[in-house]
Amino acid sequence: PFMRIYLDNAATTKIDHEVVEAMMPYLTEHYGNPSSIHAHGRQARAAIEESRKKVANLIGASIGEIFFTSG
């Protein structure tokens, strides 16, 4: 059988199933602009900040060293 190997991860990468599950609420229900002051925006901002804390703790960094970019 032929096995396919994907080598273009610089362009796009398959999303892990656990990441998809964690993101679904923010892609379907809680999709507010985190820069806005309305309730949806504040909820999105809180989720980003919680994620920032988790990533920082995971890799031993400070919260201020964690930046999320689009893409």
N, C-alpha and C positions, 0 to 999 in steps of 0.2 A: 504493500500500500504506500501511496504517496503521502508524505508528511509536509504540511505547510509550516513555514517558519516566518514570522513577521519581524522584519528588521528596521522598520521605519518609526521607531518609538519617539524620535525627535519631532515628528509631525503630529502623531496622536498615539495614545496608548489605551489599551482596554481598561475599563474601570473595574476595579475589584467589586465583587458582589456586595460586600459589607459597606463599601463606600456608597454604592447606589442606594442601598437601604437607608443609610444615614442621611443621604441627601434628598430623598423623595419628598419628605414634608416641606422642604424649602424650595423644591422645584414645582410643587403642585398646590400648596396651601399657604405657606409662610414666605412668600416671594417678595416682600417689601424691599424698598431701596434702603440699605443700611445707613445712608447719609441723610435720610429724611427724619423729621421729628414726629411724624404720625405713628400710631401704634404698630402698624405693620413694619415700618422702618426700624423702630426701637427693638422689636422682636428679632428682626434680622441682624441688627447690630449686636444684640446680646449673644446670639448664636455664634457670630464670628468671633467675638471676644472670648467666649468659652472655648471655642476651637483653638484659638491662639494660645490660651493657657495650657490646653492639653498637649499641643505640639511642643510648646516650650518645655513642659515638664518631661515629655517623652525623650527629648534630645538633650536635656540639660542646658537649655538656653534661657535667656531672660525674655519676658513677654515682648519687650521693645525690639528684640532681634527677629521677630517673626513677622514676615510680610506675606500677604496673599496677593497673587496677581491673577489676572484673568487668563483663561485658557488652560 
